[in-house]
């Protein structure tokens, strides 16, 4: 009887220990599930904030064709699109400080500028004077430029809405649609292109760097210094994009 009692007591202890172990395993499992859930939600929030796509991390990468530009305005052995892109990247290298001022002669000093200065400097790197051509067109067709009340060659070429008018008139007009993973649409967005926004007005150069979904980065100067950033999809979803252009050598006579 004594032995039997001891065996029963041992069995009860084992059962109690097993129950405790099961409870501990259940707690561990719940903790693991909770941590995985928190990690998944955090990753989703990060994807939305960073990429505007909750499932971005889990999607495949695509390759978008680079269209070859055959024009070389300044005969430096580098095509115009690449020249413009390199000119925009020089603004990043130069660490140009964002400063909105009025300058006699029109051009800000090296090391200062705003978003529109990225554009004329990038064009200049391809051998094209945006200021000279805009000045001529404004004199000939000032009514095309609703932003201008009185012609002022020191500032007119540096205003976004004036650049927009000129680009619409003389450069190649392209799609303003942005669709992730749509190769046919995305290949229309090439490094060296120009994108114009409204609300507020802003202008930038398209980069040749792309996200995994094919959407290109942009190069711009909007607050402190020029940057290469992932902004295009956000601008698109806020309906801010009002123009997309590709350089074409048009000299105003």
BAVEX-435669 format. One record per residue: residue in one letter; x, y, z of N, C-alpha, C in turn. Coordinates in Angstrom, 2 decimals. Example, Ala and Ser with C-alpha at 12.3 -4.5 7.8 and 13.67 -1.06 7.14 Angstrom:
<kemis>
<A, <13.19, -5.69, 7.80>, <12.30, -4.50, 7.80>, <13.20, -3.30, 7.80>>;
<S, <12.85, -2.25, 7.08>, <13.67, -1.06, 7.14>, <12.90, 0.03, 7.87>>;
</kemis>
This chain:
<kemis>
<X, <0.83, -1.21, 0.00>, <0.00, 0.00, 0.00>, <0.86, 1.25, 0.00>>;
<X, <1.94, 1.17, 0.81>, <2.84, 2.33, 0.88>, <3.50, 2.60, -0.48>>;
<X, <3.92, 1.52, -1.11>, <4.56, 1.64, -2.44>, <3.57, 2.17, -3.46>>;
<X, <2.35, 1.63, -3.41>, <1.32, 2.07, -4.34>, <1.02, 3.55, -4.14>>;
<X, <1.00, 4.00, -2.89>, <0.74, 5.41, -2.60>, <1.84, 6.30, -3.14>>;
<X, <3.06, 5.82, -3.01>, <4.19, 6.58, -3.51>, <4.13, 6.71, -5.04>>;
<X, <3.73, 5.60, -5.69>, <3.61, 5.61, -7.16>, <2.53, 6.58, -7.60>>;
<X, <1.42, 6.58, -6.88>, <0.33, 7.49, -7.23>, <0.75, 8.94, -7.04>>;
<X, <1.47, 9.17, -5.95>, <1.96, 10.53, -5.68>, <2.93, 10.99, -6.76>>;
<X, <3.81, 10.05, -7.18>, <4.77, 10.36, -8.24>, <4.06, 10.67, -9.55>>;
<X, <3.01, 9.90, -9.81>, <2.23, 10.11, -11.05>, <1.57, 11.48, -11.03>>;
<X, <1.02, 11.85, -9.87>, <0.35, 13.16, -9.74>, <1.36, 14.28, -9.96>>;
<X, <2.56, 14.11, -9.37>, <3.60, 15.13, -9.53>, <3.99, 15.28, -11.00>>;
<X, <4.13, 14.13, -11.66>, <4.46, 14.15, -13.09>, <3.38, 14.86, -13.89>>;
<X, <2.14, 14.59, -13.54>, <1.02, 15.24, -14.24>, <1.04, 16.75, -14.02>>;
<X, <1.30, 17.13, -12.78>, <1.36, 18.55, -12.45>, <2.50, 19.23, -13.21>>;
<X, <3.66, 18.56, -13.23>, <4.82, 19.11, -13.96>, <4.54, 19.23, -15.45>>;
<X, <3.82, 18.20, -15.96>, <3.47, 18.21, -17.39>, <2.55, 19.38, -17.70>>;
<X, <1.60, 19.60, -16.80>, <0.67, 20.73, -16.99>, <1.43, 22.04, -16.96>>;
<X, <2.38, 22.16, -16.03>, <3.20, 23.37, -15.93>, <4.02, 23.58, -17.21>>;
<X, <4.61, 22.49, -17.70>, <5.41, 22.57, -18.92>, <4.55, 22.99, -20.11>>;
<X, <3.34, 22.39, -20.18>, <2.41, 22.74, -21.27>, <2.02, 24.21, -21.21>>;
<X, <1.78, 24.69, -20.00>, <1.43, 26.10, -19.83>, <2.59, 27.01, -20.24>>;
<X, <3.82, 26.57, -19.84>, <5.00, 27.35, -20.19>, <5.20, 27.38, -21.70>>;
<X, <5.01, 26.21, -22.34>, <5.13, 26.15, -23.81>, <4.07, 27.01, -24.48>>;
<X, <2.86, 26.99, -23.90>, <1.78, 27.82, -24.44>, <2.11, 29.30, -24.35>>;
<X, <2.71, 29.69, -23.20>, <3.10, 31.08, -23.03>, <4.19, 31.47, -24.03>>;
<X, <5.17, 30.56, -24.21>, <6.26, 30.81, -25.16>, <5.71, 30.94, -26.58>>;
<X, <4.77, 30.04, -26.92>, <4.18, 30.07, -28.25>, <3.42, 31.37, -28.49>>;
<X, <2.66, 31.77, -27.47>, <1.91, 33.03, -27.57>, <2.85, 34.21, -27.73>>;
<X, <3.98, 34.18, -26.99>, <4.97, 35.25, -27.08>, <5.59, 35.30, -28.47>>;
<X, <5.91, 34.11, -29.00>, <6.48, 34.05, -30.35>, <5.50, 34.59, -31.38>>;
<X, <4.25, 34.17, -31.28>, <3.22, 34.64, -32.20>, <3.05, 36.16, -32.09>>;
<X, <3.07, 36.66, -30.86>, <2.94, 38.10, -30.62>, <4.10, 38.87, -31.25>>;
<X, <5.33, 38.35, -31.04>, <6.52, 39.02, -31.59>, <6.51, 38.99, -33.12>>;
<X, <6.09, 37.86, -33.70>, <6.00, 37.76, -35.17>, <4.97, 38.74, -35.70>>;
<X, <3.84, 38.84, -34.99>, <2.78, 39.76, -35.39>, <3.28, 41.21, -35.34>>;
<X, <3.97, 41.57, -34.25>, <4.52, 42.93, -34.10>, <5.54, 43.20, -35.20>>;
<X, <6.41, 42.23, -35.49>, <7.42, 42.38, -36.54>, <6.77, 42.56, -37.91>>;
<X, <5.73, 41.76, -38.18>, <5.03, 41.86, -39.47>, <4.35, 43.21, -39.63>>;
<X, <3.68, 43.66, -38.57>, <3.02, 44.98, -38.62>, <4.04, 46.08, -38.79>>;
<X, <5.16, 45.98, -38.04>, <6.22, 47.00, -38.14>, <6.81, 47.05, -39.54>>;
<X, <7.03, 45.87, -40.13>, <7.56, 45.81, -41.49>, <6.58, 46.41, -42.49>>;
<X, <5.29, 46.11, -42.29>, <4.27, 46.68, -43.17>, <4.21, 48.19, -43.06>>;
<X, <4.28, 48.70, -41.82>, <4.27, 50.16, -41.61>, <5.50, 50.79, -42.25>>;
<X, <6.67, 50.15, -42.07>, <7.91, 50.65, -42.68>, <7.78, 50.69, -44.21>>;
<X, <7.23, 49.62, -44.79>, <7.05, 49.56, -46.25>, <6.13, 50.68, -46.75>>;
<X, <5.09, 50.95, -45.99>, <4.15, 52.01, -46.39>, <4.84, 53.37, -46.32>>;
<X, <5.55, 53.61, -45.20>, <6.22, 54.90, -45.02>, <7.34, 55.09, -46.02>>;
<X, <8.15, 54.05, -46.22>, <9.34, 54.15, -47.07>, <9.01, 53.99, -48.54>>;
<X, <8.13, 53.04, -48.86>, <7.89, 52.67, -50.26>, <6.45, 52.85, -50.72>>;
<X, <5.56, 53.22, -49.80>, <4.15, 53.40, -50.12>, <3.51, 52.11, -50.64>>;
<X, <4.00, 50.97, -50.14>, <3.51, 49.66, -50.56>, <3.70, 48.70, -49.39>>;
<X, <2.63, 48.25, -48.76>, <2.71, 47.44, -47.55>, <3.44, 46.12, -47.81>>;
<X, <3.38, 45.57, -49.03>, <4.00, 44.28, -49.32>, <5.33, 44.42, -50.10>>;
<X, <5.89, 45.63, -50.12>, <7.08, 45.91, -50.94>, <8.22, 44.91, -50.71>>;
<X, <8.52, 44.59, -49.46>, <9.63, 43.71, -49.13>, <9.48, 42.34, -49.77>>;
<X, <8.25, 41.88, -49.93>, <8.00, 40.52, -50.39>, <7.81, 40.42, -51.91>>;
<X, <7.81, 41.55, -52.58>, <7.58, 41.52, -54.03>, <8.89, 41.28, -54.78>>;
<X, <8.81, 40.76, -56.01>, <10.04, 40.50, -56.79>, <10.61, 41.79, -57.37>>;
<X, <11.85, 41.73, -57.84>, <12.48, 42.86, -58.53>, <12.28, 42.72, -60.03>>;
<X, <12.18, 43.86, -60.72>, <12.08, 43.83, -62.17>, <13.20, 44.69, -62.77>>;
<X, <13.50, 44.43, -64.02>, <14.50, 45.22, -64.74>, <13.80, 46.01, -65.83>>;
<X, <14.03, 47.33, -65.82>, <13.42, 48.22, -66.80>, <14.47, 48.62, -67.83>>;
<X, <14.11, 48.52, -69.09>, <15.04, 48.82, -70.18>, <15.50, 50.28, -70.13>>;
<X, <16.79, 50.48, -70.36>, <17.33, 51.82, -70.50>, <17.33, 52.20, -71.99>>;
<X, <16.58, 53.23, -72.34>, <16.51, 53.66, -73.73>, <17.78, 54.42, -74.08>>;
<X, <18.35, 54.13, -75.23>, <19.63, 54.72, -75.62>, <19.39, 56.05, -76.35>>;
<X, <20.01, 57.10, -75.84>, <19.98, 58.42, -76.49>, <21.19, 58.52, -77.40>>;
<X, <20.99, 58.94, -78.63>, <22.09, 59.01, -79.60>, <22.59, 60.43, -79.82>>;
<X, <21.94, 61.41, -79.18>, <22.34, 62.80, -79.38>, <23.44, 63.20, -78.39>>;
<X, <24.38, 64.00, -78.89>, <25.49, 64.47, -78.06>, <25.79, 65.92, -78.43>>;
<X, <24.99, 66.83, -77.85>, <25.03, 68.24, -78.22>, <26.42, 68.85, -78.05>>;
<X, <27.08, 68.55, -76.94>, <28.38, 69.18, -76.69>, <29.56, 68.35, -77.19>>;
<X, <29.26, 67.27, -77.91>, <30.31, 66.43, -78.55>, <31.39, 66.00, -77.56>>;
<X, <30.97, 65.61, -76.36>, <31.95, 65.18, -75.36>, <32.03, 63.66, -75.25>>;
<X, <31.32, 62.96, -76.16>, <31.32, 61.51, -76.13>, <30.31, 60.91, -75.15>>;
<X, <29.55, 61.78, -74.49>, <28.50, 61.34, -73.55>, <27.17, 61.85, -74.07>>;
<X, <26.18, 60.98, -74.20>, <24.90, 61.42, -74.78>, <24.20, 62.44, -73.86>>;
<X, <23.25, 63.15, -74.45>, <22.60, 64.27, -73.74>, <21.92, 63.84, -72.45>>;
<X, <21.23, 62.68, -72.47>, <20.53, 62.22, -71.27>, <21.50, 61.98, -70.12>>;
<X, <22.62, 61.32, -70.44>, <23.62, 61.05, -69.40>, <24.27, 62.35, -68.93>>;
<X, <24.52, 63.26, -69.87>, <25.10, 64.56, -69.50>, <24.20, 65.30, -68.51>>;
<X, <22.90, 65.29, -68.80>, <21.93, 65.97, -67.91>, <21.91, 65.29, -66.54>>;
<X, <21.91, 63.97, -66.55>, <21.90, 63.22, -65.29>, <23.17, 63.49, -64.49>>;
<X, <24.30, 63.49, -65.16>, <25.57, 63.77, -64.47>, <25.59, 65.21, -63.94>>;
<X, <25.02, 66.13, -64.72>, <24.95, 67.52, -64.27>, <24.12, 67.66, -63.01>>;
<X, <23.02, 66.90, -62.94>, <22.19, 66.93, -61.73>, <22.94, 66.33, -60.54>>;
<X, <23.67, 65.26, -60.78>, <24.41, 64.62, -59.68>, <25.56, 65.51, -59.19>>;
<X, <26.06, 66.37, -60.07>, <27.10, 67.31, -59.65>, <26.58, 68.24, -58.56>>;
<X, <25.28, 68.56, -58.63>, <24.68, 69.40, -57.59>, <24.76, 68.72, -56.22>>;
<X, <24.58, 67.40, -56.22>, <24.70, 66.65, -54.97>, <26.15, 66.67, -54.49>>;
<X, <27.08, 66.41, -55.42>, <28.50, 66.40, -55.05>, <28.96, 67.77, -54.55>>;
<X, <28.44, 68.82, -55.18>, <28.84, 70.18, -54.80>, <28.18, 70.64, -53.50>>;
<X, <27.20, 69.86, -53.04>, <26.51, 70.19, -51.78>, <25.91, 71.60, -51.85>>;
<X, <25.28, 71.87, -53.00>, <24.70, 73.19, -53.23>, <23.66, 73.53, -52.17>>;
<X, <23.83, 74.63, -51.51>, <22.93, 75.03, -50.43>, <21.65, 75.64, -50.99>>;
<X, <20.51, 75.19, -50.48>, <19.24, 75.75, -50.93>, <19.13, 77.20, -50.45>>;
<X, <19.03, 78.11, -51.41>, <18.91, 79.53, -51.08>, <18.15, 80.22, -52.20>>;
<X, <17.04, 80.79, -51.88>, <16.20, 81.48, -52.85>, <16.45, 82.98, -52.77>>;
<X, <17.15, 83.49, -53.77>, <17.50, 84.90, -53.82>, <17.33, 85.42, -55.25>>;
<X, <17.36, 86.75, -55.36>, <17.36, 87.43, -56.66>, <18.81, 87.82, -56.96>>;
<X, <19.29, 87.43, -58.16>, <20.68, 87.70, -58.51>, <20.78, 88.55, -59.77>>;
<X, <21.57, 89.59, -59.69>, <21.83, 90.41, -60.87>, <22.60, 89.57, -61.89>>;
<X, <22.09, 89.52, -63.10>, <22.68, 88.65, -64.12>, <21.98, 87.31, -64.21>>;
<X, <21.15, 87.01, -63.21>, <20.31, 85.81, -63.26>, <20.88, 84.60, -62.57>>;
<X, <22.16, 84.32, -62.80>, <22.75, 83.09, -62.28>, <23.17, 83.23, -60.82>>;
<X, <22.76, 82.31, -59.97>, <23.25, 82.32, -58.59>, <24.70, 81.87, -58.56>>;
<X, <25.44, 82.24, -57.52>, <26.82, 81.78, -57.44>, <26.89, 80.27, -57.24>>;
<X, <28.01, 79.68, -57.63>, <28.20, 78.25, -57.43>, <28.08, 77.96, -55.93>>;
<X, <27.33, 76.91, -55.62>, <27.15, 76.57, -54.22>, <25.84, 77.04, -53.64>>;
<X, <25.06, 77.80, -54.44>, <23.74, 78.24, -54.01>, <22.73, 77.93, -55.11>>;
<X, <21.46, 77.75, -54.71>, <20.44, 77.53, -55.72>, <19.17, 76.93, -55.16>>;
<X, <18.20, 76.75, -56.04>, <16.92, 76.14, -55.70>, <16.64, 75.02, -56.69>>;
<X, <15.41, 74.52, -56.71>, <15.10, 73.37, -57.57>, <15.31, 73.67, -59.04>>;
<X, <14.94, 74.88, -59.48>, <15.07, 75.23, -60.90>, <16.52, 75.36, -61.32>>;
<X, <17.42, 75.66, -60.38>, <18.84, 75.77, -60.72>, <19.45, 74.40, -61.01>>;
<X, <18.89, 73.36, -60.42>, <19.33, 72.00, -60.77>, <19.09, 71.74, -62.25>>;
<X, <17.97, 72.26, -62.76>, <17.59, 71.99, -64.15>, <18.52, 72.70, -65.14>>;
<X, <18.69, 74.03, -65.00>, <19.52, 74.72, -65.99>, <20.98, 74.30, -65.89>>;
<X, <21.44, 73.94, -64.68>, <22.81, 73.46, -64.54>, <22.98, 72.09, -65.18>>;
<X, <21.97, 71.24, -65.05>, <22.02, 69.92, -65.69>, <22.01, 70.06, -67.21>>;
<X, <21.15, 70.96, -67.73>, <21.12, 71.21, -69.18>, <22.45, 71.80, -69.65>>;
<X, <23.00, 72.68, -68.86>, <24.28, 73.31, -69.21>, <25.38, 72.26, -69.34>>;
<X, <25.30, 71.22, -68.52>, <26.28, 70.14, -68.59>, <26.21, 69.37, -69.91>>;
<X, <25.04, 69.48, -70.57>, <24.88, 68.85, -71.89>, <25.19, 69.82, -73.02>>;
<X, <25.53, 71.08, -72.67>, <25.87, 72.08, -73.68>, <24.71, 72.96, -74.11>>;
<X, <23.64, 72.98, -73.31>, <22.44, 73.73, -73.68>, <22.21, 74.85, -72.68>>;
<X, <21.99, 76.08, -73.19>, <21.71, 77.23, -72.32>, <20.21, 77.41, -72.19>>;
<X, <19.67, 76.95, -71.08>, <18.23, 77.10, -70.84>, <17.87, 78.57, -70.67>>;
<X, <18.71, 79.33, -70.00>, <18.44, 80.74, -69.78>, <18.36, 81.51, -71.10>>;
<X, <19.34, 81.36, -71.96>, <19.35, 82.09, -73.23>, <18.11, 81.78, -74.05>>;
<X, <17.74, 80.52, -74.11>, <16.60, 80.12, -74.93>, <15.28, 80.53, -74.30>>;
<X, <15.17, 80.45, -73.00>, <13.95, 80.92, -72.34>, <13.82, 82.44, -72.45>>;
<X, <14.92, 83.16, -72.29>, <14.87, 84.62, -72.42>, <14.36, 85.03, -73.80>>;
<X, <14.85, 84.37, -74.83>, <14.44, 84.69, -76.20>, <12.96, 84.37, -76.41>>;
<X, <12.54, 83.20, -75.92>, <11.14, 82.80, -76.12>, <10.20, 83.70, -75.34>>;
<X, <10.60, 84.13, -74.16>, <9.76, 85.02, -73.36>, <9.58, 86.36, -74.07>>;
<X, <10.65, 86.87, -74.66>, <10.54, 88.14, -75.41>, <9.62, 87.99, -76.61>>;
<X, <9.72, 86.86, -77.29>, <8.91, 86.63, -78.49>, <7.47, 86.27, -78.15>>;
<X, <7.26, 85.57, -77.03>, <5.93, 85.01, -76.72>, <5.58, 85.19, -75.25>>;
<X, <5.69, 86.41, -74.77>, <5.48, 86.63, -73.34>, <4.08, 86.23, -72.88>>;
<X, <3.10, 86.28, -73.74>, <1.74, 85.90, -73.36>, <1.60, 84.41, -73.08>>;
<X, <2.59, 83.62, -73.51>, <2.57, 82.19, -73.21>, <2.95, 81.91, -71.76>>;
<X, <3.46, 82.94, -71.10>, <4.00, 82.78, -69.75>, <3.14, 83.57, -68.75>>;
<X, <2.08, 82.95, -68.23>, <1.15, 83.68, -67.34>, <1.78, 84.12, -66.03>>;
<X, <2.92, 83.54, -65.67>, <3.60, 83.92, -64.42>, <4.28, 85.29, -64.54>>;
<X, <4.48, 85.76, -65.79>, <5.26, 86.97, -66.00>, <4.36, 88.18, -66.20>>;
<X, <4.50, 89.17, -65.31>, <3.82, 90.45, -65.47>, <4.73, 91.44, -66.20>>;
<X, <5.99, 91.40, -65.83>, <7.00, 92.26, -66.46>, <8.24, 91.41, -66.69>>;
<X, <8.75, 91.42, -67.91>, <9.91, 90.60, -68.24>, <11.12, 91.00, -67.39>>;
<X, <11.75, 89.99, -66.80>, <12.96, 90.21, -66.00>, <13.88, 89.01, -66.21>>;
<X, <14.88, 89.18, -67.05>, <15.77, 88.07, -67.40>, <16.64, 87.61, -66.23>>;
<X, <16.62, 88.37, -65.14>, <17.39, 87.96, -63.97>, <16.71, 86.86, -63.16>>;
<X, <15.43, 86.65, -63.39>, <14.69, 85.71, -62.56>, <13.72, 84.82, -63.34>>;
<X, <13.26, 85.27, -64.50>, <12.20, 84.54, -65.22>, <12.56, 83.08, -65.50>>;
<X, <13.80, 82.82, -65.88>, <14.20, 81.46, -66.25>, <14.34, 80.54, -65.03>>;
<X, <14.27, 81.11, -63.83>, <14.44, 80.33, -62.61>, <13.12, 80.05, -61.90>>;
<X, <12.01, 80.35, -62.53>, <10.71, 80.08, -61.93>, <10.14, 78.78, -62.51>>;
<X, <9.60, 77.94, -61.63>, <9.11, 76.62, -62.05>, <8.05, 76.74, -63.14>>;
<X, <7.08, 77.63, -62.95>, <5.98, 77.72, -63.92>, <6.46, 78.22, -65.27>>;
<X, <7.50, 79.04, -65.29>, <8.07, 79.47, -66.57>, <8.84, 78.33, -67.24>>;
<X, <9.59, 77.58, -66.45>, <10.28, 76.42, -67.02>, <9.27, 75.41, -67.56>>;
<X, <8.15, 75.24, -66.85>, <7.10, 74.33, -67.29>, <6.57, 74.72, -68.66>>;
<X, <6.30, 76.01, -68.86>, <5.80, 76.48, -70.17>, <6.81, 76.16, -71.26>>;
<X, <8.06, 76.47, -71.03>, <9.10, 76.23, -72.03>, <9.25, 74.73, -72.34>>;
<X, <9.26, 73.92, -71.31>, <9.40, 72.48, -71.51>, <8.23, 71.91, -72.29>>;
<X, <7.02, 72.36, -71.97>, <5.84, 71.89, -72.70>, <5.90, 72.26, -74.17>>;
<X, <6.43, 73.44, -74.47>, <6.47, 73.92, -75.84>, <7.55, 73.24, -76.68>>;
<X, <8.69, 72.98, -76.08>, <9.84, 72.62, -76.91>, <10.49, 71.27, -76.60>>;
<X, <10.23, 70.69, -75.45>, <10.81, 69.39, -75.14>, <9.79, 68.28, -75.44>>;
<X, <10.25, 67.04, -75.38>, <9.36, 65.91, -75.64>, <8.47, 65.68, -74.43>>;
<X, <7.16, 65.75, -74.64>, <6.19, 65.53, -73.57>, <5.91, 64.04, -73.42>>;
<X, <5.98, 63.55, -72.19>, <5.84, 62.12, -71.93>, <4.76, 61.85, -70.88>>;
<X, <4.51, 60.59, -70.61>, <3.47, 60.19, -69.66>, <3.73, 60.74, -68.26>>;
<X, <2.67, 61.02, -67.55>, <2.78, 61.39, -66.14>, <2.31, 60.25, -65.24>>;
<X, <1.97, 59.12, -65.85>, <1.50, 57.95, -65.08>, <2.68, 57.23, -64.42>>;
<X, <2.46, 56.76, -63.21>, <3.43, 55.93, -62.50>, <2.69, 54.68, -62.04>>;
<X, <3.10, 53.52, -62.56>, <2.47, 52.27, -62.18>, <3.56, 51.26, -61.81>>;
<X, <3.67, 50.91, -60.54>, <4.69, 49.93, -60.13>, <4.58, 48.63, -60.92>>;
<X, <5.72, 48.10, -61.35>, <5.84, 46.83, -62.07>, <5.28, 46.85, -63.49>>;
<X, <4.81, 48.00, -63.96>, <4.33, 48.10, -65.35>, <5.51, 48.54, -66.22>>;
<X, <6.19, 47.58, -66.83>, <7.43, 47.85, -67.56>, <7.20, 48.81, -68.73>>;
<X, <6.08, 48.67, -69.42>, <5.80, 49.53, -70.58>, <5.71, 51.00, -70.18>>;
<X, <5.07, 51.27, -69.05>, <4.97, 52.65, -68.57>, <6.30, 53.12, -67.96>>;
<X, <6.91, 52.25, -67.17>, <8.11, 52.64, -66.44>, <9.30, 52.91, -67.35>>;
<X, <9.35, 52.24, -68.51>, <10.49, 52.50, -69.40>, <10.39, 53.87, -70.07>>;
<X, <9.23, 54.53, -69.96>, <9.12, 55.91, -70.43>, <9.78, 56.89, -69.47>>;
<X, <10.05, 56.42, -68.27>, <10.74, 57.25, -67.28>, <12.21, 56.89, -67.29>>;
<X, <13.03, 57.76, -67.88>, <14.45, 57.49, -68.04>, <15.30, 58.51, -67.30>>;
<X, <16.47, 58.08, -66.90>, <17.41, 58.98, -66.24>, <17.72, 60.18, -67.11>>;
<X, <17.64, 61.37, -66.54>, <17.86, 62.60, -67.31>, <16.57, 63.28, -67.72>>;
<X, <15.42, 62.61, -67.57>, <14.12, 63.25, -67.83>, <13.86, 64.31, -66.75>>;
<X, <12.85, 65.13, -66.99>, <12.46, 66.17, -66.04>, <11.03, 65.93, -65.61>>;
<X, <10.75, 66.09, -64.32>, <9.38, 65.97, -63.81>, <9.02, 67.27, -63.11>>;
<X, <7.77, 67.73, -63.34>, <7.29, 68.98, -62.75>, <6.06, 68.69, -61.89>>;
<X, <6.01, 69.36, -60.74>, <4.91, 69.16, -59.79>, <4.14, 70.44, -59.55>>;
<X, <2.93, 70.27, -59.08>, <2.13, 71.40, -58.58>, <1.69, 71.08, -57.16>>;
<X, <1.31, 72.14, -56.44>, <0.79, 72.01, -55.06>, <1.78, 71.37, -54.10>>;
<X, <2.92, 71.94, -53.85>, <3.43, 73.19, -54.44>, <4.20, 72.92, -55.74>>;
<X, <4.49, 74.01, -56.46>, <5.27, 73.87, -57.68>, <6.70, 73.47, -57.34>>;
<X, <7.18, 72.50, -58.11>, <8.53, 71.97, -57.86>, <8.99, 71.28, -59.15>>;
<X, <10.30, 71.11, -59.30>, <10.85, 70.48, -60.50>, <12.06, 69.65, -60.13>>;
<X, <12.26, 68.53, -60.83>, <13.34, 67.60, -60.49>, <13.80, 66.85, -61.73>>;
<X, <14.96, 66.23, -61.59>, <15.52, 65.37, -62.64>, <15.27, 63.92, -62.26>>;
<X, <14.90, 63.10, -63.23>, <14.71, 61.67, -63.00>, <16.08, 60.98, -62.95>>;
<X, <16.24, 60.12, -61.96>, <17.49, 59.37, -61.79>, <17.46, 58.06, -62.58>>;
<X, <18.63, 57.47, -62.80>, <18.70, 56.15, -63.41>, <18.68, 55.05, -62.34>>;
<X, <18.65, 55.45, -61.10>, <18.51, 54.48, -60.00>, <17.02, 54.17, -59.83>>;
<X, <16.69, 52.88, -59.67>, <15.28, 52.48, -59.57>, <15.03, 51.63, -58.33>>;
<X, <13.79, 51.67, -57.87>, <13.32, 50.76, -56.84>, <13.15, 49.37, -57.44>>;
<X, <12.92, 48.38, -56.60>, <12.75, 47.00, -57.11>, <11.50, 46.87, -57.97>>;
<X, <10.52, 47.79, -57.79>, <9.30, 47.75, -58.60>, <9.43, 48.56, -59.88>>;
<X, <10.65, 49.07, -60.15>, <10.91, 49.77, -61.40>, <10.75, 51.27, -61.36>>;
<X, <10.23, 51.83, -60.27>, <10.01, 53.28, -60.18>, <11.34, 53.98, -59.91>>;
<X, <11.68, 54.99, -60.73>, <12.98, 55.65, -60.54>, <12.99, 56.62, -59.37>>;
<X, <14.18, 56.86, -58.88>, <14.39, 57.92, -57.89>, <14.42, 59.27, -58.63>>;
<X, <14.48, 60.35, -57.86>, <14.59, 61.68, -58.45>, <15.76, 62.43, -57.80>>;
<X, <16.28, 63.43, -58.52>, <17.33, 64.29, -58.00>, <16.77, 65.70, -57.96>>;
<X, <16.82, 66.32, -56.78>, <16.21, 67.65, -56.64>, <16.83, 68.40, -55.48>>;
<X, <16.50, 69.68, -55.40>, <16.90, 70.52, -54.27>, <15.63, 71.18, -53.76>>;
<X, <15.19, 70.78, -52.57>, <13.90, 71.29, -52.11>, <13.90, 71.86, -50.71>>;
<X, <14.94, 71.64, -49.94>, <14.89, 72.20, -48.59>, <16.25, 72.64, -48.07>>;
<X, <17.26, 71.81, -48.13>, <18.56, 72.25, -47.64>, <19.67, 72.04, -48.65>>;
<X, <19.79, 70.79, -49.13>, <20.81, 70.46, -50.12>, <20.22, 69.49, -51.14>>;
<X, <20.80, 69.41, -52.34>, <20.30, 68.46, -53.35>, <20.41, 67.01, -52.85>>;
<X, <19.43, 66.22, -53.23>, <19.39, 64.82, -52.81>, <18.87, 63.94, -53.95>>;
<X, <19.23, 62.66, -53.87>, <18.65, 61.63, -54.74>, <17.70, 60.83, -53.86>>;
<X, <16.40, 60.90, -54.16>, <15.42, 60.35, -53.23>, <14.33, 59.56, -53.95>>;
<X, <13.68, 58.71, -53.15>, <12.55, 57.90, -53.59>, <11.27, 58.68, -53.30>>;
<X, <10.87, 59.54, -54.24>, <9.72, 60.42, -54.03>, <8.63, 60.27, -55.09>>;
<X, <8.96, 59.68, -56.21>, <8.06, 59.74, -57.38>, <6.70, 59.10, -57.12>>;
<X, <6.68, 57.93, -56.47>, <5.41, 57.25, -56.24>, <4.53, 58.05, -55.28>>;
<X, <5.15, 58.70, -54.30>, <4.38, 59.53, -53.35>, <3.78, 60.71, -54.10>>;
<X, <4.58, 61.36, -54.94>, <4.08, 62.50, -55.73>, <2.94, 62.06, -56.64>>;
<X, <3.09, 60.89, -57.23>, <2.07, 60.38, -58.15>, <0.75, 60.14, -57.41>>;
<X, <0.82, 59.51, -56.27>, <-0.40, 59.16, -55.53>, <-1.07, 60.37, -54.90>>;
<X, <-0.31, 61.46, -54.80>, <-0.91, 62.71, -54.33>, <-1.36, 63.59, -55.50>>;
<X, <-1.28, 63.05, -56.73>, <-1.68, 63.78, -57.95>, <-0.93, 65.10, -58.10>>;
<X, <0.34, 65.09, -57.78>, <1.15, 66.30, -57.86>, <1.86, 66.45, -59.21>>;
<X, <2.02, 65.36, -59.96>, <2.80, 65.39, -61.20>, <1.98, 66.02, -62.32>>;
<X, <2.49, 67.12, -62.89>, <1.77, 67.81, -63.98>, <2.58, 67.85, -65.27>>;
<X, <3.79, 67.33, -65.25>, <4.58, 67.32, -66.47>, <5.76, 66.37, -66.38>>;
<X, <6.07, 65.74, -67.51>, <7.21, 64.82, -67.62>, <7.80, 65.03, -69.02>>;
<X, <9.08, 65.39, -69.06>, <9.69, 65.83, -70.32>, <11.06, 65.19, -70.53>>;
<X, <11.44, 65.12, -71.82>, <12.78, 64.67, -72.18>, <13.44, 65.74, -73.04>>;
<X, <14.69, 65.97, -72.78>, <15.43, 67.04, -73.45>, <15.44, 66.86, -74.97>>;
<X, <15.26, 67.98, -75.65>, <15.37, 68.03, -77.11>, <16.08, 69.36, -77.44>>;
<X, <17.07, 69.31, -78.29>, <17.85, 70.50, -78.60>, <17.07, 71.42, -79.53>>;
<X, <16.45, 72.42, -78.93>, <15.70, 73.43, -79.69>, <16.31, 74.80, -79.40>>;
<X, <16.84, 75.44, -80.42>, <17.43, 76.76, -80.26>, <16.42, 77.82, -80.74>>;
<X, <16.07, 78.71, -79.84>, <15.12, 79.78, -80.18>, <15.87, 80.89, -80.92>>;
<X, <15.38, 81.24, -82.09>, <16.05, 82.27, -82.93>, <15.53, 83.66, -82.60>>;
</kemis>
